[in-house]
Amino acid sequence: MKHHFLVLLLAGSIALLGSGCFSSPDGRMRPGVPFSNDTIESRYQRSVDEIFTAAKAVLQFNGTLYGENTIKKTLEAKIDTRTVWVAVDEVEPNVSRVRVQARRKGGLADIALSSEIDKQIALRLTQ
C-alpha cells in the first residue's frame, strides 16, 4: 500500500512540475514546460527595421510565417512542427536586439532551432 502511494505521489509531482506556462516574445502566456532555456538574444548595430526585414525573410525561407505585428515588431512562424517567435527592439540608439524563441509541439524548448534561426538572421544582415 505504501509503495502504491509513493508511486502515485511521485507521478503527481512530476506532472505538476512538468506542466505550466511560458511567455512568448509577443507578451502572451502559452501552455508549455516552464524553466527551460529556449531563447537566443543578439544585438546588432543596425536599425530595427533592417533586422525585422531580415528576420521576416529568414522565417519565410525556412517555414510558414503566420503572425506579424509591425507595431511591437514581433514575428511568429511554423518551421516543421515547431513554433518560432522573433522579437526586435531598440536598446540604445543604433543598437537593436533580436530575441528568437522556439518551442516544439508539446511546449518543450528547442534551443537548437533558436540558435540556427538567429545565425541565419545574422548572415542575412551581412548581405
DSSP file (Angstrom, degrees, kcal/mol; ACC not computed):
  #  RESIDUE AA STRUCTURE BP1 BP2  ACC     N-H-->O    O-->H-N    N-H-->O    O-->H-N    TCO  KAPPA ALPHA  PHI   PSI    X-CA   Y-CA   Z-CA
    1    1 A M     >        0   0    0      0, 0.0     4,-1.9     0, 0.0     5,-0.1   0.000 360.0 360.0 360.0 -41.8    0.0    0.0    0.0
    2    2 A K  H  >  +     0   0    0      1,-0.2     4,-2.4     2,-0.2     5,-0.2   0.881 360.0  54.9 -64.9 -36.9    2.8    2.4    0.8
    3    3 A H  H  > S+     0   0    0      1,-0.2     4,-2.2     2,-0.2    -1,-0.2   0.911 108.2  47.5 -63.2 -43.3    4.5    1.5   -2.4
    4    4 A H  H  > S+     0   0    0      1,-0.2     4,-2.3     2,-0.2    -1,-0.2   0.885 111.6  51.6 -65.6 -39.0    1.4    2.5   -4.5
    5    5 A F  H  X S+     0   0    0     -4,-1.9     4,-2.5     2,-0.2    -2,-0.2   0.913 110.4  48.0 -64.6 -42.8    1.1    5.7   -2.5
    6    6 A L  H  X S+     0   0    0     -4,-2.4     4,-2.6     2,-0.2    -2,-0.2   0.897 111.9  49.3 -66.0 -40.5    4.7    6.7   -3.2
    7    7 A V  H  X S+     0   0    0     -4,-2.2     4,-2.5     2,-0.2    -1,-0.2   0.920 112.9  47.5 -64.0 -43.0    4.4    5.9   -6.9
    8    8 A L  H  X S+     0   0    0     -4,-2.3     4,-2.2     2,-0.2    -2,-0.2   0.896 112.5  49.2 -65.1 -40.6    1.2    7.9   -7.1
    9    9 A L  H  X S+     0   0    0     -4,-2.5     4,-2.1     2,-0.2    -2,-0.2   0.906 112.1  48.5 -64.8 -42.3    2.8   10.8   -5.2
   10   10 A L  H  X S+     0   0    0     -4,-2.6     4,-2.3     2,-0.2    -2,-0.2   0.915 111.5  49.2 -64.5 -44.0    5.9   10.8   -7.5
   11   11 A A  H  X S+     0   0    0     -4,-2.5     4,-2.1     1,-0.2    -2,-0.2   0.893 111.7  49.4 -63.5 -40.3    3.7   10.7  -10.7
   12   12 A G  H  X S+     0   0    0     -4,-2.2     4,-2.1     2,-0.2    -1,-0.2   0.882 110.0  51.0 -65.7 -38.7    1.7   13.6   -9.4
   13   13 A S  H  X S+     0   0    0     -4,-2.1     4,-2.6     2,-0.2     5,-0.2   0.909 110.5  48.6 -65.6 -42.5    4.8   15.6   -8.6
   14   14 A I  H  X S+     0   0    0     -4,-2.3     4,-2.1     1,-0.2    -2,-0.2   0.908 111.9  49.2 -64.6 -41.5    6.3   15.1  -12.0
   15   15 A A  H  X S+     0   0    0     -4,-2.1     4,-0.9     2,-0.2    -1,-0.2   0.885 112.7  48.0 -64.9 -38.4    3.0   16.1  -13.7
   16   16 A L  H  < S+     0   0    0     -4,-2.1     3,-0.3     1,-0.2    -2,-0.2   0.909 115.5  43.0 -69.7 -43.2    2.8   19.2  -11.6
   17   17 A L  H  < S+     0   0    0     -4,-2.6    -2,-0.2     1,-0.2    -1,-0.2   0.809 113.2  53.0 -73.3 -29.3    6.4   20.3  -12.2
   18   18 A G  H  < S+     0   0    0     -4,-2.1     2,-0.3    -5,-0.2    -1,-0.2   0.644 100.9  68.7 -82.6 -15.5    6.3   19.5  -15.9
   19   19 A S     <  +     0   0    0     -4,-0.9     2,-0.3    -3,-0.3    14,-0.1  -0.730  63.1  92.1-105.2 155.4    3.2   21.5  -16.7
   20   20 A G        -     0   0    0     -2,-0.3    12,-2.6    12,-0.2     2,-0.3  -0.990  62.6 -70.4 162.0-156.3    2.8   25.2  -16.7
   21   21 A C  E     -A   31   0A   0     -2,-0.3     2,-0.3    10,-0.3     8,-0.1  -0.927  26.3-163.9-132.8 155.9    3.1   28.2  -18.9
   22   22 A F  E     -A   30   0A   0      8,-2.5     8,-3.2    -2,-0.3     2,-0.5  -0.937  24.4-118.6-132.0 158.4    5.8   30.2  -20.6
   23   23 A S  E     -A   29   0A   0     -2,-0.3     6,-0.2     6,-0.2    -2,-0.0  -0.844  21.8-144.8-101.9 135.7    5.7   33.7  -22.1
   24   24 A S    >   -     0   0    0      4,-2.7     3,-2.3    -2,-0.5     4,-0.0  -0.505  31.7-103.0 -89.3 163.4    6.4   34.3  -25.7
   25   25 A P  T 3  S+     0   0    0      0, 0.0    -1,-0.1     0, 0.0    -2,-0.0   0.718 119.6  65.0 -62.2 -19.7    8.2   37.4  -27.0
   26   26 A D  T 3  S-     0   0    0      2,-0.1    48,-0.1    49,-0.1    50,-0.0   0.468 120.4-107.2 -82.6   1.5    4.9   38.9  -28.1
   27   27 A G  S <  S+     0   0    0     -3,-2.3     2,-0.3     1,-0.3    -1,-0.0   0.445  77.1 126.7  95.0   1.5    3.9   39.0  -24.5
   28   28 A R        -     0   0    0      1,-0.0    -4,-2.7    -4,-0.0     2,-0.4  -0.664  58.5-123.8 -94.3 148.9    1.3   36.2  -24.4
   29   29 A M  E     -A   23   0A   0     -2,-0.3    -6,-0.2    -6,-0.2    -8,-0.0  -0.763  31.2-171.8 -88.8 134.1    1.3   33.3  -22.0
   30   30 A R  E     -A   22   0A   0     -8,-3.2    -8,-2.5    -2,-0.4     2,-0.2  -0.927  28.4-105.5-125.4 148.6    1.3   29.9  -23.6
   31   31 A P  E     +A   21   0A   0      0, 0.0     2,-0.3     0, 0.0   -10,-0.3  -0.550  69.5  97.9 -72.7 138.1    0.9   26.4  -22.2
   32   32 A G  S    S-     0   0    0    -12,-2.6   -12,-0.2    -2,-0.2    75,-0.2  -0.982  77.5 -45.2 169.9-172.2    4.2   24.5  -22.1
   33   33 A V        -     0   0    0     74,-1.5     3,-0.3    -2,-0.3   -14,-0.1  -0.742  56.1-153.6 -86.5 115.6    7.2   23.5  -20.0
   34   34 A P        +     0   0    0      0, 0.0   -12,-0.1     0, 0.0     3,-0.1  -0.251  67.8  42.5 -80.1 174.5    8.5   26.4  -18.0
   35   35 A F  S    S+     0   0    0      1,-0.2     2,-0.4    -2,-0.0   -13,-0.1   0.790  83.1 122.2  62.1  33.3   12.0   26.9  -16.7
   36   36 A S        -     0   0    0     -3,-0.3     2,-0.6    72,-0.0    -1,-0.2  -0.970  68.2-113.2-125.2 145.0   13.7   25.7  -19.9
   37   37 A N        +     0   0    0     -2,-0.4    74,-0.3     1,-0.2     3,-0.0  -0.631  54.8 141.6 -78.5 115.3   16.2   27.7  -22.0
   38   38 A D        +     0   0    0     -2,-0.6    64,-1.4    71,-0.1     2,-0.4   0.325  42.8  85.9-135.3   4.8   14.5   28.4  -25.3
   39   39 A T  E     -B  101   0B   0     62,-0.2     2,-0.4    70,-0.0    62,-0.2  -0.932  48.5-165.6-122.2 134.5   15.6   32.0  -26.2
   40   40 A I  E     -B  100   0B   0     60,-2.6    60,-2.8    -2,-0.4     2,-0.4  -0.960  13.0-163.2-112.2 132.6   18.7   33.3  -28.0
   41   41 A E  E     +B   99   0B   0     -2,-0.4     2,-0.3    58,-0.2    58,-0.2  -0.959  11.3 173.3-120.8 134.7   19.3   37.0  -27.8
   42   42 A S  E     -B   98   0B   0     56,-2.4    56,-2.8    -2,-0.4     2,-0.4  -0.957  17.7-146.8-136.0 155.2   21.7   39.0  -30.1
   43   43 A R  E     -B   97   0B   0     -2,-0.3     2,-0.3    54,-0.2    54,-0.2  -0.971  16.6-177.9-125.5 140.9   22.5   42.7  -30.5
   44   44 A Y  E     -B   96   0B   0     52,-2.6    52,-2.8    -2,-0.4     2,-1.4  -0.956  36.7-122.5-135.7 151.9   23.4   44.4  -33.7
   45   45 A Q  S    S+     0   0    0     -2,-0.3     2,-0.3    50,-0.2    50,-0.2  -0.483  80.9 102.6 -90.2  63.6   24.4   47.9  -34.8
   46   46 A R  S    S-     0   0    0     -2,-1.4    -2,-0.2    50,-0.1    50,-0.1  -0.892  78.6 -91.6-137.1 164.8   21.5   48.1  -37.2
   47   47 A S     >  -     0   0    0     -2,-0.3     4,-1.9     1,-0.1     5,-0.2  -0.395  34.5-115.6 -77.2 160.2   18.1   49.7  -37.3
   48   48 A V  H  > S+     0   0    0      1,-0.2     4,-2.6     2,-0.2     5,-0.2   0.884 115.5  54.6 -61.2 -40.0   15.1   47.8  -36.0
   49   49 A D  H  > S+     0   0    0      2,-0.2     4,-2.2     1,-0.2    -1,-0.2   0.879 106.0  51.2 -65.6 -38.5   13.6   47.8  -39.5
   50   50 A E  H  > S+     0   0    0      2,-0.2     4,-2.1     1,-0.2    -1,-0.2   0.931 114.2  43.5 -62.6 -45.5   16.6   46.2  -41.1
   51   51 A I  H  X S+     0   0    0     -4,-1.9     4,-2.8     2,-0.2     5,-0.2   0.899 112.4  53.1 -68.0 -40.3   16.7   43.4  -38.6
   52   52 A F  H  X S+     0   0    0     -4,-2.6     4,-2.2     1,-0.2    -1,-0.2   0.905 110.2  47.8 -61.9 -42.2   12.9   43.0  -38.8
   53   53 A T  H  X S+     0   0    0     -4,-2.2     4,-2.1     2,-0.2    -1,-0.2   0.907 113.1  48.1 -65.1 -42.4   13.1   42.6  -42.6
   54   54 A A  H  X S+     0   0    0     -4,-2.1     4,-2.2     2,-0.2    -2,-0.2   0.910 112.1  49.1 -65.2 -41.9   15.9   40.1  -42.4
   55   55 A A  H  X S+     0   0    0     -4,-2.8     4,-2.4     1,-0.2     5,-0.2   0.895 110.0  51.7 -64.8 -40.0   14.1   38.1  -39.7
   56   56 A K  H  X S+     0   0    0     -4,-2.2     4,-2.2    -5,-0.2    -1,-0.2   0.911 110.3  48.6 -62.5 -43.2   11.0   38.0  -41.8
   57   57 A A  H  X S+     0   0    0     -4,-2.1     4,-1.9     2,-0.2    -2,-0.2   0.896 111.3  50.1 -64.5 -40.8   12.9   36.8  -44.9
   58   58 A V  H  X S+     0   0    0     -4,-2.2     4,-2.0     2,-0.2    -2,-0.2   0.919 111.7  47.4 -64.9 -44.2   14.6   34.0  -42.8
   59   59 A L  H  X S+     0   0    0     -4,-2.4     4,-2.1     1,-0.2    -1,-0.2   0.884 112.1  49.6 -66.8 -37.9   11.3   32.8  -41.4
   60   60 A Q  H  < S+     0   0    0     -4,-2.2    -1,-0.2    -5,-0.2    -2,-0.2   0.859 111.1  50.5 -67.8 -33.8    9.6   32.8  -44.8
   61   61 A F  H  < S+     0   0    0     -4,-1.9    -2,-0.2    -5,-0.2    -1,-0.2   0.886 118.2  37.3 -68.9 -39.4   12.6   30.9  -46.2
   62   62 A N  H  < S-     0   0    0     -4,-2.0    18,-0.3    -5,-0.1     2,-0.2   0.727 129.8 -31.1 -88.1 -24.0   12.5   28.2  -43.5
   63   63 A G  S  < S-     0   0    0     -4,-2.1     2,-0.5    -5,-0.2    16,-0.2  -0.653  86.0 -42.6-161.8-144.9    8.8   27.8  -42.9
   64   64 A T  E     -C   78   0B   0     14,-2.7    14,-2.5    -2,-0.2     2,-0.5  -0.944  40.8-147.2-115.9 118.2    5.4   29.5  -42.9
   65   65 A L  E     +C   77   0B   0     -2,-0.5    12,-0.2    12,-0.2     3,-0.1  -0.724  30.6 157.8 -81.5 122.7    5.1   33.0  -41.5
   66   66 A Y  E     +     0   0B   0     10,-2.2     2,-0.3    -2,-0.5    11,-0.2   0.361  55.9  50.1-130.6   5.8    1.6   33.3  -39.9
   67   67 A G  E     +C   76   0B   0      9,-1.7     9,-2.7     2,-0.0     2,-0.4  -0.950  52.9 166.8-146.5 126.7    1.9   36.2  -37.4
   68   68 A E  E     -C   75   0B   0     -2,-0.3     2,-0.6     7,-0.2     7,-0.2  -0.963  10.3-175.9-142.0 121.7    3.4   39.6  -37.9
   69   69 A N  E  >> -C   74   0B   0      5,-2.9     5,-1.7    -2,-0.4     4,-1.1  -0.932   0.7-176.3-117.1 105.1    3.0   42.6  -35.6
   70   70 A T  T  45S+     0   0    0     -2,-0.6    -1,-0.1     3,-0.2     5,-0.0   0.636  81.9  55.1 -79.1 -12.8    4.6   45.7  -37.1
   71   71 A I  T  45S+     0   0    0      1,-0.1    -1,-0.2     3,-0.1    -2,-0.0   0.928 120.3  28.0 -82.0 -49.9    3.9   47.8  -34.0
   72   72 A K  T  45S-     0   0    0      2,-0.1    16,-0.3    17,-0.0    -2,-0.2   0.553 106.2-127.4 -84.6  -8.9    5.6   45.5  -31.5
   73   73 A K  T  <5 +     0   0    0     -4,-1.1    15,-2.4     1,-0.2     2,-0.3   0.949  58.3 142.8  58.7  54.0    8.0   44.2  -34.2
   74   74 A T  E   < -CD  69  87B   0     -5,-1.7    -5,-2.9    13,-0.2     2,-0.3  -0.936  32.3-163.9-122.8 149.1    7.3   40.5  -33.5
   75   75 A L  E     -CD  68  86B   0     11,-2.7    11,-2.3    -2,-0.3     2,-0.4  -0.949   2.2-163.9-128.2 149.0    7.0   37.6  -35.9
   76   76 A E  E     +CD  67  85B   0     -9,-2.7   -10,-2.2    -2,-0.3    -9,-1.7  -0.999  18.1 165.5-135.1 132.4    5.5   34.2  -35.4
   77   77 A A  E     -CD  65  84B   0      7,-2.6     7,-2.9    -2,-0.4     2,-0.5  -0.951  33.1-127.8-143.9 160.6    6.2   31.2  -37.8
   78   78 A K  E     -CD  64  83B   0    -14,-2.5   -14,-2.7    -2,-0.3     2,-0.5  -0.963  21.6-177.5-109.5 125.7    5.9   27.5  -38.1
   79   79 A I  E >   - D   0  82B   0      3,-2.4     3,-2.5    -2,-0.5     2,-0.3  -0.978  69.4 -44.8-123.9 114.9    9.0   25.6  -39.1
   80   80 A D  T 3  S-     0   0    0     -2,-0.5   -16,-0.1     1,-0.3    -2,-0.0  -0.513 123.6 -30.0  56.8-118.8    8.3   21.9  -39.4
   81   81 A T  T 3  S+     0   0    0     -2,-0.3     2,-0.3    -3,-0.1    -1,-0.3   0.209 120.8  99.0-107.5  14.1    6.2   21.2  -36.3
   82   82 A R  E <   -D   79   0B   0     -3,-2.5    -3,-2.4    22,-0.1     2,-0.5  -0.725  65.7-136.0-104.3 150.9    7.9   23.9  -34.2
   83   83 A T  E     -DE  78 103B   0     20,-2.5    20,-2.4    -2,-0.3     2,-0.4  -0.905  20.8-167.0-105.1 132.3    6.7   27.4  -33.4
   84   84 A V  E     -DE  77 102B   0     -7,-2.9    -7,-2.6    -2,-0.5     2,-0.4  -0.973   4.4-167.8-123.3 132.1    9.3   30.2  -33.7
   85   85 A W  E     -DE  76 101B   0     16,-3.0    16,-2.7    -2,-0.4     2,-0.4  -0.946   1.4-169.5-116.1 140.4    8.8   33.7  -32.4
   86   86 A V  E     -DE  75 100B   0    -11,-2.3   -11,-2.7    -2,-0.4     2,-0.4  -0.999   2.9-174.4-129.7 129.8   11.2   36.6  -33.2
   87   87 A A  E     -DE  74  99B   0     12,-2.3    12,-2.7    -2,-0.4     2,-0.4  -0.987   2.9-168.1-125.4 134.9   11.1   40.0  -31.4
   88   88 A V  E     + E   0  98B   0    -15,-2.4     2,-0.3    -2,-0.4    10,-0.2  -0.981  16.3 157.2-123.7 130.8   13.1   43.0  -32.4
   89   89 A D  E     - E   0  97B   0      8,-2.3     8,-3.7    -2,-0.4     2,-0.5  -0.978  40.5-107.8-148.7 162.2   13.5   46.1  -30.3
   90   90 A E  E     + E   0  96B   0     -2,-0.3     6,-0.2     6,-0.3   -43,-0.0  -0.778  27.6 174.6 -94.3 130.0   15.9   49.0  -29.8
   91   91 A V  E    S-     0   0B   0      4,-2.0     5,-0.2    -2,-0.5    -1,-0.1   0.738  72.7  -0.9-103.4 -31.0   18.0   49.0  -26.7
   92   92 A E  E >  S- E   0  95B   0      3,-1.8     3,-2.1     0, 0.0    -1,-0.4  -0.929  99.1 -69.0-145.5 165.7   20.2   52.1  -27.5
   93   93 A P  T 3  S+     0   0    0      0, 0.0     3,-0.1     0, 0.0   -46,-0.0  -0.467 124.5   3.8 -60.4 129.1   20.4   54.5  -30.4
   94   94 A N  T 3  S+     0   0    0     -2,-0.2     2,-0.4     1,-0.1   -47,-0.0   0.536 114.2  98.1  69.2  10.2   21.9   52.5  -33.3
   95   95 A V  E <   - E   0  92B   0     -3,-2.1    -4,-2.0   -50,-0.2    -3,-1.8  -0.981  51.1-178.3-128.3 120.7   21.8   49.2  -31.3
   96   96 A S  E     -BE  44  90B   0    -52,-2.8   -52,-2.6    -2,-0.4     2,-0.4  -0.856  15.2-142.5-118.7 153.4   19.0   46.8  -31.7
   97   97 A R  E     -BE  43  89B   0     -8,-3.7    -8,-2.3    -2,-0.3     2,-0.4  -0.922   8.3-164.0-116.7 138.2   18.2   43.5  -30.0
   98   98 A V  E     -BE  42  88B   0    -56,-2.8   -56,-2.4    -2,-0.4     2,-0.5  -0.989   3.4-165.7-121.6 131.2   16.7   40.4  -31.6
   99   99 A R  E     -BE  41  87B   0    -12,-2.7   -12,-2.3    -2,-0.4     2,-0.5  -0.971   2.3-167.3-117.6 125.9   15.2   37.6  -29.5
  100  100 A V  E     -BE  40  86B   0    -60,-2.8   -60,-2.6    -2,-0.5     2,-0.4  -0.957   7.4-179.7-115.7 126.0   14.5   34.2  -31.1
  101  101 A Q  E     -BE  39  85B   0    -16,-2.7   -16,-3.0    -2,-0.5     2,-0.4  -0.986   2.2-174.6-127.3 134.6   12.4   31.7  -29.2
  102  102 A A  E     - E   0  84B   0    -64,-1.4     8,-2.0    -2,-0.4     2,-0.3  -0.991   2.2-178.9-132.9 139.3   11.4   28.2  -30.5
  103  103 A R  E     -FE 109  83B   0    -20,-2.4   -20,-2.5    -2,-0.4     6,-0.2  -0.983  22.7-125.6-135.1 146.2    9.2   25.6  -29.0
  104  104 A R    >   -     0   0    0      4,-3.5     3,-1.6    -2,-0.3   -22,-0.1  -0.220  44.1 -88.6 -79.0 177.7    8.2   22.1  -30.0
  105  105 A K  T 3  S+     0   0    0      1,-0.3    -1,-0.1     2,-0.1   -23,-0.1   0.856 126.6  48.8 -59.6 -39.4    4.6   21.0  -30.4
  106  106 A G  T 3  S-     0   0    0      1,-0.0    -1,-0.3     2,-0.0   -73,-0.0   0.411 125.5 -95.9 -83.4   3.1    4.2   19.9  -26.8
  107  107 A G  S <  S+     0   0    0     -3,-1.6   -74,-1.5     1,-0.3     2,-0.2   0.532  77.5 143.3  95.0   7.6    5.6   23.1  -25.4
  108  108 A L        -     0   0    0    -76,-0.2    -4,-3.5     1,-0.1    -1,-0.3  -0.559  54.8-104.8 -80.6 146.9    9.2   21.8  -25.0
  109  109 A A  B     -F  103   0B   0     -6,-0.2     2,-0.3    -2,-0.2    -6,-0.2  -0.357  24.5-164.0 -70.7 148.4   12.1   24.2  -25.7
  110  110 A D     >  +     0   0    0     -8,-2.0     4,-1.7   -72,-0.2     3,-0.3  -0.697  17.3 166.4-132.9  80.2   14.1   23.9  -28.9
  111  111 A I  H  > S+     0   0    0    -74,-0.3     4,-2.3    -2,-0.3     5,-0.2   0.784  73.6  62.1 -67.8 -28.4   17.3   25.9  -28.3
  112  112 A A  H  > S+     0   0    0      2,-0.2     4,-2.1     1,-0.2    -1,-0.2   0.913 106.1  44.7 -65.4 -42.4   19.0   24.4  -31.4
  113  113 A L  H  > S+     0   0    0     -3,-0.3     4,-2.5     2,-0.2     5,-0.2   0.891 111.5  53.7 -68.7 -38.6   16.4   25.8  -33.7
  114  114 A S  H  X S+     0   0    0     -4,-1.7     4,-2.2     1,-0.2    -2,-0.2   0.924 110.5  47.4 -58.8 -44.3   16.5   29.2  -31.9
  115  115 A S  H  X S+     0   0    0     -4,-2.3     4,-2.2     2,-0.2    -2,-0.2   0.900 111.4  50.2 -64.4 -42.0   20.3   29.3  -32.4
  116  116 A E  H  X S+     0   0    0     -4,-2.1     4,-2.2     2,-0.2    -2,-0.2   0.913 111.8  46.9 -64.8 -43.6   20.0   28.3  -36.1
  117  117 A I  H  X S+     0   0    0     -4,-2.5     4,-2.1     2,-0.2    -1,-0.2   0.902 111.8  51.5 -65.5 -40.6   17.4   31.0  -36.9
  118  118 A D  H  X S+     0   0    0     -4,-2.2     4,-2.1    -5,-0.2    -2,-0.2   0.904 110.1  49.5 -61.3 -41.9   19.5   33.6  -35.0
  119  119 A K  H  X S+     0   0    0     -4,-2.2     4,-2.3     1,-0.2    -2,-0.2   0.897 110.0  50.5 -64.3 -41.3   22.6   32.6  -37.0
  120  120 A Q  H  X S+     0   0    0     -4,-2.2     4,-2.2     2,-0.2    -1,-0.2   0.858 108.3  52.5 -67.5 -34.5   20.6   32.9  -40.3
  121  121 A I  H  X S+     0   0    0     -4,-2.1     4,-1.8     2,-0.2    -1,-0.2   0.922 109.5  49.6 -64.3 -43.4   19.4   36.3  -39.4
  122  122 A A  H  X S+     0   0    0     -4,-2.1     4,-0.9     1,-0.2    -2,-0.2   0.908 111.7  48.2 -62.3 -41.9   22.9   37.4  -38.7
  123  123 A L  H >X S+     0   0    0     -4,-2.3     4,-0.6     1,-0.2     3,-0.5   0.878 108.9  53.6 -66.2 -36.9   24.1   36.1  -42.0
  124  124 A R  H >< S+     0   0    0     -4,-2.2     3,-0.7     1,-0.2    -1,-0.2   0.844 104.5  56.2 -65.7 -32.8   21.2   37.8  -43.8
  125  125 A L  H 3< S+     0   0    0     -4,-1.8    -1,-0.2     1,-0.2    -2,-0.2   0.747 101.7  57.1 -71.7 -22.4   22.3   41.1  -42.2
  126  126 A T  H <<        0   0    0     -4,-0.9    -1,-0.2    -3,-0.5    -2,-0.2   0.627 360.0 360.0 -83.5 -12.5   25.8   40.8  -43.7
  127  127 A Q    <<        0   0    0     -3,-0.7    -1,-0.2    -4,-0.6    -2,-0.1   0.476 360.0 360.0 -77.9 360.0   24.5   40.5  -47.3
